[in-house]
Amino acid sequence: MILYTTMPQELVYQTPVSEFGKQEIIQYEGIPLLVERDENQSYRVIQVMSTDPTHFLDGRCTPGRILTNNRF
């Protein structure tokens, strides 16, 4: 089947609800982050939730970065 659409793939093929149970919002050095917990009890940054533009430029909390529990 071919699907012709201008909508992004994330809207057409949405994430299962069970995946959202792993996500939470944490404060990392004063920066609110949306993270996903993995099986090693570390966190992978999904999104910076701050309204401060300097937080988006901080390399310590870029999306995809792995944070361990001892860093909080």
C-alpha positions as CSV (number, residue, x, y, z in Angstrom):
1,M,0.0,0.0,0.0
2,I,1.3,3.5,-0.9
3,L,0.2,6.4,1.3
4,Y,0.4,9.8,-0.3
5,T,0.2,12.5,2.3
6,T,1.9,15.8,3.4
7,M,1.5,14.8,7.1
8,P,4.6,13.9,9.0
9,Q,5.2,10.2,9.6
10,E,4.9,10.7,13.4
11,L,1.3,11.8,13.0
12,V,0.4,8.9,10.6
13,Y,2.1,6.2,12.6
14,Q,1.7,7.2,16.2
15,T,3.6,5.8,19.2
16,P,1.8,3.1,21.2
17,V,0.4,4.2,24.5
18,S,2.6,1.7,26.4
19,E,5.7,3.7,25.4
20,F,4.5,6.8,27.2
21,G,4.6,5.0,30.6
22,K,8.4,5.1,30.4
23,Q,8.5,8.9,30.0
24,E,8.7,11.5,32.8
25,I,9.6,15.1,33.3
26,I,12.7,15.7,35.5
27,Q,14.7,18.6,36.7
28,Y,18.4,18.3,35.6
29,E,20.5,21.1,37.1
30,G,17.4,23.4,37.0
31,I,16.5,22.5,33.4
32,P,13.1,20.7,32.9
33,L,13.6,17.7,30.6
34,L,11.3,15.1,29.1
35,V,13.2,11.8,29.5
36,E,12.7,8.1,28.9
37,R,13.9,5.6,31.5
38,D,15.7,2.5,30.1
39,E,16.3,-0.9,31.7
40,N,19.6,0.3,33.3
41,Q,17.8,2.9,35.3
42,S,19.4,5.7,33.3
43,Y,17.5,8.3,31.3
44,R,17.6,9.3,27.6
45,V,16.7,12.9,26.9
46,I,13.8,13.3,24.6
47,Q,13.0,17.0,24.8
48,V,14.0,20.1,26.6
49,M,10.8,21.5,28.2
50,S,12.2,24.9,29.3
51,T,11.2,28.3,28.0
52,D,14.7,29.7,28.5
53,P,16.6,29.8,25.2
54,T,19.9,29.2,26.8
55,H,18.8,25.8,28.0
56,F,18.4,24.7,24.4
57,L,22.1,25.6,23.8
58,D,23.4,23.7,26.8
59,G,25.2,20.6,25.5
60,R,24.7,18.6,28.7
61,C,21.0,18.1,28.0
62,T,20.7,17.7,24.2
63,P,18.1,15.2,22.9
64,G,19.5,11.7,22.7
65,R,22.0,12.2,25.6
66,I,22.0,9.5,28.3
67,L,21.8,10.7,31.9
68,T,22.7,8.4,34.8
69,N,21.0,8.5,38.2
70,N,24.2,9.8,39.9
71,R,24.0,13.1,38.0
72,F,20.8,14.3,39.7
